[in-house]
Amino acid sequence: MAKVTRDDVARLAGTSTAVVSYVINNGPRPVAPATRERVLAAIKELGYRPDRVAQAMASRRTDLIGMIVPDARQPFFGEMAHAVEQAASERGKMVLVGNSDYLDDREVHYLRAFLGMRVSGLILVSQGPSAAAAAEIDAWDARVVLMHERRDQPEDLVVVTDDVGGARLATSHLLEHGHAYVACLGGVETTPTTGDPVTDHVEGWRIAMRAAGRSTEGRLFQSPYNRYDAYQVGLKLLAGPDRPPALFCATDDQAIGLLRAARELRIDVPGELAVAAFDNVKEAGLTDPPLTTVASDRPAMARAAVDLVLDETPLATRRERLKQFPSHLVVRRSCGCP
């Protein structure tokens, strides 16, 4: 059977191949509703399938958006990638996801791979990015949006939530329960000092503690972001003589590991230990007890990131480069509320 072409669709629909292209690609020019329906009916009748490879070669761009995350096994990054995928689908795009595993060389590897595929743009969740990654971005002259984490570079396109403000909310809420102080489970020694959400969560905790006249000295503990390592940290911390009365965890995944440790040590939460965290992954509502945590509007952030990636406005003329979304506290039982 001969391959169905765009010319065949145009003949059956009684229109030009250019109009068929506008319908398939949703632009760049509008098509009258009646004409669009004729084209779609012809496509369905003939079983036409656009040659995406040929289109990409002609335009030097694909219908793909690249996204690099630290670790999609962590629920927060998995849910973030899913939100971006949904937002991209609404714009007729698909998403390729790569995991950097918090390693600079893997981040550069995926940058080269995705940009070499001529993706329409790239969404980067990074702890930097590193100098090598930044050089790769500049070399390709690519549209890259930093999501969740940021650099202090005025030319960056950035989508973030209010990490400092959200952490202040969670810490202040724990203090309002009457605890003498709130300890913090932050990141590891290699956590960046600026632009990183966990760093901002720790800063929000410090601000809330200072505002309440409480010392933070000796009350910040280090833990990797995943639940498995946080569980091990929690066993040592909670079994020690200086167990805190309340604890703010920089991520939900850390809090999930901590709650497991508390359960094994027979420590009542929230009776003996109040806990709050940050991220509001879906699993946070299913922990025992359900986890009080800070939520961000991930669907809105994902749509904003995709819009920025696909916006072809020259960067030099863009006035708004940073989109910051508010965060809010989701109260459940782990903090001591009914």
BAKOLSE-151749 format. One line per field, with one value per residue: residue number from 1; chain; z, x, y of N, C-alpha, C in turn. Coordinates in steps of 0.05 Angstrom, whole numbers, plus 5000, padded with zeros to 4 digits. Atoms other than C-alpha are relative to their C-alpha. Layout:
% residues N
n: [NUM  ...] .
chain: [A  ...] .
nzz: [Z  ...] .
nxx: [X  ...] .
nyy: [Y  ...] .
cazz: [Z  ...] .
caxx: [X  ...] .
cayy: [Y  ...] .
czz: [Z  ...] .
cxx: [X  ...] .
cyy: [Y  ...] .
END
This chain:
% residues 338
n: [1  2  3  4  5  6  7  8  9  10  11  12  13  14  15  16  17  18  19  20  21  22  23  24  25  26  27  28  29  30  31  32  33  34  35  36  37  38  39  40  41  42  43  44  45  46  47  48  49  50  51  52  53  54  55  56  57  58  59  60  61  62  63  64  65  66  67  68  69  70  71  72  73  74  75  76  77  78  79  80  81  82  83  84  85  86  87  88  89  90  91  92  93  94  95  96  97  98  99  100  101  102  103  104  105  106  107  108  109  110  111  112  113  114  115  116  117  118  119  120  121  122  123  124  125  126  127  128  129  130  131  132  133  134  135  136  137  138  139  140  141  142  143  144  145  146  147  148  149  150  151  152  153  154  155  156  157  158  159  160  161  162  163  164  165  166  167  168  169  170  171  172  173  174  175  176  177  178  179  180  181  182  183  184  185  186  187  188  189  190  191  192  193  194  195  196  197  198  199  200  201  202  203  204  205  206  207  208  209  210  211  212  213  214  215  216  217  218  219  220  221  222  223  224  225  226  227  228  229  230  231  232  233  234  235  236  237  238  239  240  241  242  243  244  245  246  247  248  249  250  251  252  253  254  255  256  257  258  259  260  261  262  263  264  265  266  267  268  269  270  271  272  273  274  275  276  277  278  279  280  281  282  283  284  285  286  287  288  289  290  291  292  293  294  295  296  297  298  299  300  301  302  303  304  305  306  307  308  309  310  311  312  313  314  315  316  317  318  319  320  321  322  323  324  325  326  327  328  329  330  331  332  333  334  335  336  337  338] .
chain: [A  A  A  A  A  A  A  A  A  A  A  A  A  A  A  A  A  A  A  A  A  A  A  A  A  A  A  A  A  A  A  A  A  A  A  A  A  A  A  A  A  A  A  A  A  A  A  A  A  A  A  A  A  A  A  A  A  A  A  A  A  A  A  A  A  A  A  A  A  A  A  A  A  A  A  A  A  A  A  A  A  A  A  A  A  A  A  A  A  A  A  A  A  A  A  A  A  A  A  A  A  A  A  A  A  A  A  A  A  A  A  A  A  A  A  A  A  A  A  A  A  A  A  A  A  A  A  A  A  A  A  A  A  A  A  A  A  A  A  A  A  A  A  A  A  A  A  A  A  A  A  A  A  A  A  A  A  A  A  A  A  A  A  A  A  A  A  A  A  A  A  A  A  A  A  A  A  A  A  A  A  A  A  A  A  A  A  A  A  A  A  A  A  A  A  A  A  A  A  A  A  A  A  A  A  A  A  A  A  A  A  A  A  A  A  A  A  A  A  A  A  A  A  A  A  A  A  A  A  A  A  A  A  A  A  A  A  A  A  A  A  A  A  A  A  A  A  A  A  A  A  A  A  A  A  A  A  A  A  A  A  A  A  A  A  A  A  A  A  A  A  A  A  A  A  A  A  A  A  A  A  A  A  A  A  A  A  A  A  A  A  A  A  A  A  A  A  A  A  A  A  A  A  A  A  A  A  A  A  A  A  A  A  A  A  A  A  A  A  A  A  A  A  A  A  A  A  A  A  A  A  A  A  A  A  A  A  A] .
nzz: [5000  5002  4976  5001  4997  4994  5025  5001  4981  5010  5022  4990  4985  5017  4990  5007  4981  4979  4980  4986  4982  4977  4983  4987  4982  4984  5007  4986  5008  4992  5021  4995  4987  5020  5015  4982  4998  5025  4999  4981  5011  5021  4987  4988  5022  5014  4981  5004  4977  5007  4997  4981  5005  5022  4989  4982  5017  5014  4981  4982  4973  4997  4981  4975  4979  4982  4972  4984  4971  4985  4995  5003  4981  4977  5008  5008  5027  5017  5003  5015  5028  5010  5004  5025  5022  5005  5011  5027  5017  5007  5021  5023  4998  4983  4982  4994  4973  4992  4971  4997  4975  4986  5010  5021  5026  5012  5008  5025  5020  5009  5014  5027  5015  5006  5018  5026  5013  5009  4985  5001  4977  4978  4973  4985  4970  4996  4977  5010  5012  4998  5020  5025  5010  5009  5026  5020  5007  5016  5026  5017  5002  4996  4981  4976  4977  4975  4984  4973  4990  5015  4996  4997  5026  5009  5027  4999  4998  4975  4989  4973  4980  4978  4981  4974  4987  4993  4977  4977  4992  4987  4974  4982  4992  4979  4976  4989  4984  4973  4996  4992  5024  5023  5014  5029  5015  5025  5020  4994  5001  5028  5009  5007  4981  5011  5022  4996  4983  4973  4987  4994  4979  4975  4994  4990  4973  4984  4997  4981  4973  4989  4994  4975  4979  4994  5012  5019  4995  4995  5006  5028  5005  5028  5010  5028  5005  5003  4975  4990  4983  4978  4980  4984  4984  4979  4979  4982  4988  4982  4978  4984  4975  5005  5020  5000  4996  5026  5021  5027  5020  5025  5021  4991  5001  4974  4979  5002  4987  4971  4988  4997  4977  4975  4995  4990  4973  4983  4992  5010  5016  4992  4972  4990  5021  5021  5026  5024  5022  5023  5027  5003  5019  4995  4978  4974  4988  4994  4979  4973  5008  5024  4996  5004  5019  5016  5028  5021  5023  5021  5027  5010  5005  5024  5023  5004  5010  5028  5015  5004  5019  5027  5008  5016  4996  4994  4972  4993  4998  4980  4974  4977  5003  4977  4992  4974  4992  4971  4987  4978  4982  5000  4972  4994  4971  4990  4985  4975  5004  5001] .
nxx: [5017  4985  5000  5018  4985  5015  5015  5024  5019  5009  5019  5026  5013  5006  4985  4971  4983  4993  5022  4998  4978  5009  5017  4984  4981  5014  4989  5000  5023  5026  5016  5028  5009  5010  4977  4986  5015  4996  4973  4999  5015  4984  4978  5011  5009  4976  4981  4975  4983  4979  4972  4988  4971  4997  5007  4978  4977  5006  5002  4978  5011  5018  5022  4991  4988  4983  5001  4980  5006  4980  5006  5028  5010  5011  5027  5003  4990  5018  5025  4993  4997  5027  5014  4989  5009  5028  5000  4989  5019  5020  4988  4992  4972  4993  4978  4979  4990  4975  4993  4972  4990  4985  4973  4995  4994  5024  5015  4988  5007  5028  5002  4990  5018  5026  4996  4993  5025  5015  5025  5011  4990  4991  5007  4977  5001  4972  4988  4980  4985  4971  4988  5000  5027  5005  4986  5014  5024  4992  4989  5023  5019  5025  5019  4999  5014  4993  5024  4997  4974  4992  4974  5002  4992  5023  5010  5014  5029  5002  5027  4996  5020  4990  4989  4994  5026  5014  4987  5008  5027  4999  4985  5017  5023  4991  4994  5026  5010  4989  4974  4978  4986  5003  4975  5003  4986  4993  4986  4973  4980  4996  5023  4991  5007  5020  5016  5010  5024  4994  4987  5020  5017  4985  5000  5027  5000  4985  5014  5022  4989  4990  5024  5012  4980  4988  4974  4998  4974  5000  5027  5002  4988  4996  5010  5007  5028  5018  5012  4985  4978  5012  5008  4976  4994  5021  4995  4979  5008  5022  4992  4980  5010  5009  5021  5016  5029  5012  4980  5007  4984  4998  5015  5019  4987  4985  5020  5010  4980  4999  5024  4995  4981  5014  5018  4984  4990  5024  5003  5026  5002  4985  4999  4973  4984  5016  4985  5011  4981  5004  5003  5028  5003  5025  4996  5000  5026  5004  4981  5012  5025  4997  4979  5003  4979  5004  5007  4997  5019  4984  5011  4995  4972  4994  5010  4983  4974  5004  5005  4975  4983  5011  5003  4977  4993  4971  4994  4992  5023  5018  4998  5005  4983  5004  5028  5001  5027  5003  5003  5019  4997  5022  5000  5010  4998  4973  4992  5014  5028  5018] .
nyy: [4976  4975  4983  4977  4975  4975  4992  5016  4988  4975  5005  5010  4979  4977  4976  5001  5014  4981  5000  5025  4996  4983  5016  5020  4987  4979  4974  4974  4984  5013  5014  4999  5025  5018  5011  5018  5025  5015  5010  5022  5023  5012  5014  5025  5018  5011  5011  4985  4997  4981  5009  4981  4997  4981  4974  4990  4993  4975  4977  5001  5003  5023  4996  5011  4984  5015  4993  5014  4999  5015  5028  5004  5019  4985  4993  4972  4996  5015  4984  4976  5008  5007  4974  4988  5016  4992  4973  5001  5013  4979  4983  5017  5008  5023  4994  5020  4996  5012  4998  4992  5013  4979  5001  4980  5012  5011  4977  4991  5021  4997  4975  5005  5018  4987  4978  5012  5009  4976  4996  4973  4986  5018  4993  5011  5000  5004  4989  4981  5022  4998  4983  5016  5000  4973  4996  5016  4985  4977  5009  5008  4977  5013  4989  5017  4989  5013  5005  5010  4989  4977  4987  4971  4989  4985  5008  5026  5003  5016  5005  5011  4994  4984  5020  4988  4994  5025  5011  4983  5008  5026  4997  4984  5017  5018  4984  4992  5022  4997  5013  4982  4994  5018  5007  5001  5020  4987  5016  5010  4979  4991  4984  4973  4979  4982  5010  5027  5000  5009  4978  4980  5011  4997  4972  4994  5010  4982  4975  5005  5005  4975  4983  5010  4998  5026  5004  5022  5012  5029  5011  5007  5027  5005  5026  5001  4993  5023  5011  5023  4989  4985  5020  5007  4976  4998  5020  4990  4975  5003  5017  4986  4987  4973  5001  4975  5003  4995  5001  4992  5014  4983  5013  5020  5026  5002  5004  5028  5017  4994  5011  5028  5004  4995  5023  5022  4993  4998  4972  4992  4976  4976  4997  4996  4987  4988  4999  4986  5002  4982  5011  5010  5022  5014  5020  4986  5004  5028  5009  5005  4986  4984  4980  4971  4993  4976  5007  4980  5005  5012  4997  4973  4996  5015  4985  4976  5009  5007  4975  4986  5015  4998  4972  4993  4972  4997  4997  4973  4982  5010  4985  5018  5024  5017  5005  5013  5007  5002  5026  4999  5022  5020  5010  5027  5006  5004  4976  4999  4990  5022] .
cazz: [5000  4980  5037  5051  5042  5063  4990  4994  5056  5023  4960  5000  5045  4987  5015  5010  5042  5081  5115  5130  5163  5205  5230  5247  5282  5314  5276  5263  5226  5248  5209  5203  5246  5185  5147  5207  5213  5139  5148  5210  5176  5117  5163  5198  5133  5101  5164  5154  5203  5202  5192  5255  5237  5171  5207  5258  5203  5167  5228  5266  5326  5351  5390  5449  5514  5554  5629  5676  5749  5805  5819  5792  5843  5896  5897  5893  5829  5800  5813  5785  5721  5714  5721  5667  5622  5629  5616  5555  5527  5530  5484  5436  5462  5493  5549  5554  5626  5649  5720  5739  5806  5834  5791  5748  5694  5685  5682  5626  5591  5588  5568  5508  5490  5494  5461  5406  5393  5378  5434  5434  5501  5567  5638  5687  5761  5783  5843  5802  5746  5744  5704  5652  5646  5640  5584  5548  5551  5524  5468  5442  5451  5479  5516  5586  5646  5716  5758  5833  5841  5817  5808  5826  5752  5726  5656  5680  5668  5735  5763  5839  5899  5962  5999  6054  6069  6069  6118  6164  6164  6183  6238  6267  6268  6308  6357  6366  6395  6455  6442  6473  6406  6337  6309  6234  6190  6132  6075  6072  6074  5998  5994  5957  5999  5951  5904  5932  5961  6021  6037  6034  6078  6131  6125  6135  6197  6224  6212  6249  6307  6314  6310  6368  6408  6403  6390  6331  6358  6355  6329  6255  6234  6167  6125  6052  6019  6011  6062  6068  6092  6133  6168  6190  6212  6250  6288  6316  6328  6362  6405  6433  6499  6466  6426  6403  6421  6349  6283  6216  6158  6094  6050  6057  6038  6098  6142  6117  6137  6204  6219  6206  6255  6308  6300  6309  6371  6399  6401  6396  6341  6355  6430  6442  6376  6331  6257  6197  6129  6060  5991  6002  5959  5954  6002  6057  6069  6078  6131  6203  6227  6165  6154  6163  6105  6060  5991  5927  5864  5821  5763  5757  5763  5709  5662  5674  5660  5595  5573  5585  5547  5487  5488  5432  5457  5456  5525  5522  5517  5572  5635  5678  5685  5754  5769  5843  5867  5938  5985  6039  6099  6095  6167  6186  6251  6255  6283  6340  6309  6314] .
caxx: [5000  5027  5045  4992  5021  5001  4982  4932  4900  4897  4863  4810  4797  4795  4849  4924  4980  4998  4929  4938  5004  4971  4920  4971  5018  4964  4992  5027  4965  4892  4846  4771  4733  4697  4762  4796  4741  4749  4823  4815  4763  4809  4867  4823  4795  4864  4899  4952  5010  5056  5130  5157  5229  5222  5188  5244  5297  5261  5249  5312  5266  5226  5161  5203  5220  5278  5275  5332  5316  5362  5325  5256  5251  5239  5164  5172  5213  5168  5106  5141  5160  5088  5061  5109  5089  5015  5029  5071  5018  4968  5016  5025  5094  5126  5177  5242  5266  5337  5363  5427  5433  5460  5523  5551  5577  5510  5476  5523  5511  5436  5444  5486  5440  5375  5402  5433  5363  5341  5289  5244  5273  5299  5273  5330  5323  5395  5438  5478  5481  5556  5604  5608  5532  5527  5579  5541  5477  5513  5546  5478  5443  5385  5322  5332  5286  5310  5254  5251  5324  5358  5424  5436  5443  5398  5393  5363  5291  5268  5204  5204  5160  5167  5213  5235  5164  5136  5189  5174  5101  5116  5166  5121  5063  5103  5125  5052  5039  5081  5146  5209  5243  5241  5301  5313  5332  5368  5412  5483  5548  5550  5483  5494  5493  5448  5391  5377  5307  5335  5381  5321  5280  5335  5337  5261  5269  5323  5281  5221  5264  5297  5229  5206  5269  5295  5366  5384  5453  5464  5393  5407  5420  5445  5412  5409  5343  5316  5275  5323  5383  5337  5311  5382  5395  5328  5346  5409  5378  5315  5350  5399  5393  5377  5316  5280  5207  5192  5226  5220  5244  5268  5233  5174  5218  5263  5201  5175  5241  5240  5169  5190  5248  5202  5153  5208  5234  5162  5163  5093  5082  5057  5053  5128  5153  5117  5137  5126  5159  5160  5135  5065  5077  5015  5044  5046  4972  4981  5037  5023  5004  4989  5043  5035  5073  5082  5051  5068  5024  5062  5012  5017  5092  5095  5052  5095  5159  5131  5105  5174  5209  5163  5160  5205  5208  5282  5312  5340  5270  5238  5222  5196  5249  5231  5163  5154  5092  5065  5068  5017  5014  4973  4956  4950  4961  5037  5043  4994  4931  4869] .
cayy: [5000  5069  5115  5168  5238  5308  5321  5264  5295  5363  5335  5298  5358  5406  5452  5466  5427  5490  5489  5415  5433  5488  5438  5385  5434  5479  5538  5583  5609  5599  5553  5562  5511  5481  5473  5443  5391  5372  5364  5321  5278  5268  5249  5198  5169  5161  5140  5194  5195  5256  5242  5274  5260  5297  5354  5359  5359  5415  5459  5438  5427  5367  5361  5340  5375  5349  5346  5328  5312  5288  5223  5205  5149  5202  5216  5292  5290  5236  5278  5339  5303  5277  5348  5373  5315  5334  5407  5391  5345  5403  5440  5381  5363  5301  5298  5259  5250  5237  5225  5261  5223  5289  5279  5335  5289  5254  5322  5343  5275  5286  5359  5338  5281  5321  5383  5339  5313  5384  5386  5447  5466  5438  5439  5429  5410  5418  5432  5482  5475  5461  5503  5447  5444  5520  5519  5464  5505  5567  5527  5502  5569  5530  5553  5524  5535  5521  5490  5480  5502  5565  5602  5674  5692  5748  5718  5652  5632  5604  5572  5560  5559  5602  5554  5601  5624  5553  5529  5588  5568  5496  5514  5568  5519  5469  5523  5544  5475  5497  5460  5489  5486  5454  5417  5412  5354  5388  5366  5339  5378  5383  5419  5485  5549  5587  5571  5502  5488  5449  5507  5554  5506  5508  5584  5588  5545  5591  5653  5623  5601  5669  5704  5661  5676  5605  5584  5540  5522  5446  5435  5425  5353  5328  5274  5253  5270  5199  5161  5102  5142  5188  5126  5108  5180  5179  5115  5148  5216  5192  5140  5191  5228  5295  5275  5338  5350  5372  5364  5399  5357  5392  5340  5293  5234  5248  5252  5185  5152  5188  5166  5094  5101  5131  5073  5022  5058  5060  5136  5164  5215  5268  5254  5249  5277  5327  5326  5371  5371  5402  5378  5348  5286  5242  5191  5244  5233  5159  5157  5137  5188  5229  5281  5356  5387  5447  5444  5480  5486  5436  5436  5512  5510  5456  5497  5559  5520  5491  5560  5590  5534  5543  5619  5643  5715  5736  5730  5800  5829  5788  5828  5771  5716  5690  5659  5645  5609  5613  5554  5535  5490  5425  5407  5333  5295  5288  5359  5347  5376  5333] .
czz: [5000  5026  4996  5006  5008  4976  4998  5019  4989  4977  5010  5015  4983  5009  4992  5020  5023  5022  5015  5022  5024  5019  5016  5022  5018  4994  4979  4992  5008  4976  5008  5011  4979  4984  5017  5002  4975  4999  5019  4991  4979  5012  5011  4978  4986  5018  4998  5026  4993  5005  5018  4996  4978  5009  5017  4983  4986  5018  5019  5029  5000  5017  5028  5018  5017  5028  5016  5030  5015  5003  4999  5018  5025  4992  4991  4971  4980  4995  4984  4970  4988  4994  4975  4975  4992  4987  4971  4980  4992  4978  4976  5001  5018  5016  5002  5027  5004  5029  5003  5024  5016  4991  4977  4973  4987  4991  4973  4978  4989  4986  4971  4984  4992  4980  4972  4985  4990  5014  4998  5023  5022  5026  5018  5030  5008  5026  4992  4982  5002  4978  4973  4988  4989  4973  4978  4991  4982  4972  4981  4996  5004  5020  5023  5023  5024  5017  5027  5013  4982  5005  5005  4975  4988  4973  5000  4998  5022  5008  5027  5017  5023  5022  5027  5015  5009  5025  5025  5010  5016  5027  5020  5010  5022  5026  5014  5016  5028  5005  5007  4976  4978  4988  4970  4988  4972  4980  5009  4996  4973  4989  4994  5021  4990  4978  5003  5019  5029  5016  5008  5022  5027  5008  5011  5029  5019  5006  5020  5028  5012  5007  5026  5024  5008  4986  4981  5004  5007  4994  4971  4995  4970  4992  4969  4996  4999  5026  5012  5017  5023  5022  5018  5017  5023  5023  5020  5015  5022  5024  5019  5024  4995  4978  5000  5004  4974  4979  4973  4980  4973  4977  5013  5001  5025  5023  5000  5013  5030  5014  5004  5024  5026  5007  5011  5028  5020  5011  4988  4985  4997  5031  5012  4980  4979  4975  4979  4979  4977  4975  4994  4976  5008  5023  5028  5014  5009  5022  5026  5021  4974  5005  4994  4983  4985  4971  4981  4977  4977  4972  4988  4994  4974  4975  4994  4988  4970  4983  4995  4980  4971  4990  4985  5001  5006  5029  5008  5004  5022  5026  5023  4994  5023  5006  5026  5009  5030  5010  5023  5017  4998  5028  5002  5029  5011  5016  5027  4997  4998  4971] .
cxx: [5018  4997  4982  5017  4982  4985  4974  4978  4989  4980  4973  4985  4993  5014  5029  5015  5009  4978  5001  5022  4992  4983  5016  5017  4987  5012  5022  4976  4974  4986  4971  4990  4990  5022  5016  4986  5003  5027  5002  4985  5016  5024  4991  4993  5024  5020  5028  5015  5023  5028  5014  5030  5005  4994  5022  5024  4995  5001  5024  4990  4980  4976  5007  5010  5017  4997  5020  4993  5022  4994  4970  4988  4989  4973  4997  5008  4982  4974  5005  5002  4973  4985  5010  4991  4971  4999  5011  4981  4978  5010  5009  5029  5002  5025  5018  5012  5026  5006  5030  5013  5018  5029  5003  5004  4975  4981  5009  4993  4972  4996  5009  4981  4974  5003  5009  4976  4983  4973  4992  5011  5006  4992  5020  4995  5028  5009  5021  4988  5030  5010  5000  4972  4993  5013  4987  4974  5007  5008  4977  4981  4972  4982  4998  4986  5008  4974  5007  5025  5009  5029  4994  5011  4976  4989  4984  4970  4994  4970  5004  4976  5013  5010  5005  4974  4985  5013  4995  4973  5000  5013  4983  4976  5007  5005  4973  4987  5013  5027  5022  5017  4993  5027  4994  5017  5005  5014  5027  5020  5004  4977  5010  4991  4979  4984  4989  4976  5006  5014  4980  4981  5014  5000  4973  4997  5015  4985  4977  5010  5009  4976  4987  5019  5013  5027  4999  5027  4997  4974  4995  5015  5001  4988  4998  4970  4981  4993  5018  5023  4989  4991  5024  5008  4980  5004  5021  4991  4979  5006  5019  4987  4987  4978  4984  4971  4985  5021  4988  5019  4999  4985  4981  5013  5016  4980  4989  5020  5001  4976  5003  5018  4985  4981  5016  5011  4977  4998  4974  5002  4970  5003  5027  5018  4981  5017  4985  5022  4993  4998  4971  4998  4975  5002  4998  4973  4994  5020  4984  5016  5004  5017  4991  5023  4993  4996  5006  4980  5016  4988  5004  5029  5008  4991  5017  5026  4997  4995  5026  5018  4991  4997  5026  5007  5030  5005  5006  4976  4981  5004  4997  5016  4996  4970  5000  4971  4998  4998  4980  5003  4975  5002  4988  5008  5028  5010  4987  4972  4981  4995] .
cyy: [5025  5016  5024  5025  5023  5010  4985  5011  5026  4997  4992  5022  5024  5025  4997  4984  5018  5000  4973  5002  5017  4984  4981  5012  5021  5027  4998  5018  4987  4988  5002  4974  4979  4987  4981  4973  4983  4987  4976  4976  4986  4984  4974  4980  4987  4986  5013  5002  5019  4988  5020  5004  5020  5028  5012  5008  5027  5024  5002  5000  4977  5008  4990  5022  4982  5009  4983  5005  4985  4970  4996  4979  5014  5011  5029  5004  4984  5015  5025  4994  4993  5025  5014  4985  5008  5027  5001  4987  5019  5018  4984  4991  4975  5006  4976  5007  4985  5005  5006  4986  5019  5001  5019  4988  4988  5023  5010  4979  5004  5027  4996  4983  5013  5023  4990  4989  5023  5003  5029  5017  4980  5011  4985  5004  4993  5013  5021  5021  5004  5018  4986  5000  5028  5005  4985  5015  5024  4992  4993  5023  4990  5015  4980  5015  4985  4998  4989  5011  5022  5008  5029  5014  5015  4992  4974  5003  4980  4997  4986  5005  5017  4980  5011  5005  4975  4987  5016  4992  4974  5001  5015  4984  4981  5014  5008  4978  5000  4986  5020  5008  4980  4995  4998  4978  5011  4982  4991  5023  5012  5017  5029  5021  5019  4986  4973  5001  4992  5022  5021  4989  5003  5030  5009  4991  5018  5026  4997  4996  5026  5019  4992  5002  4974  4996  4976  4985  4970  4987  4994  4974  4995  4972  5002  5004  4976  4987  4978  5010  5016  4981  4993  5024  5002  4980  5011  5025  4996  4981  5013  5014  5027  5000  5025  4995  5003  5002  5009  4987  5016  4987  4979  4972  4995  4994  4972  4981  5005  4988  4969  4994  5004  4977  4976  5004  5004  5029  5010  5027  5006  5003  5006  5015  5011  5003  5015  4999  5018  4983  4991  4980  4985  4981  5013  4997  4972  4989  4996  5014  5016  5025  5028  5010  5025  4992  5024  4992  4989  5001  5028  5005  4985  5015  5025  4992  4993  5025  5015  4986  5005  5029  5009  5030  5001  5005  5028  5018  4991  5016  4981  4974  4981  4998  4985  4996  4998  4971  5003  4975  4982  4986  4972  4994  4999  5024  5002  5011  4976  4990] .
END
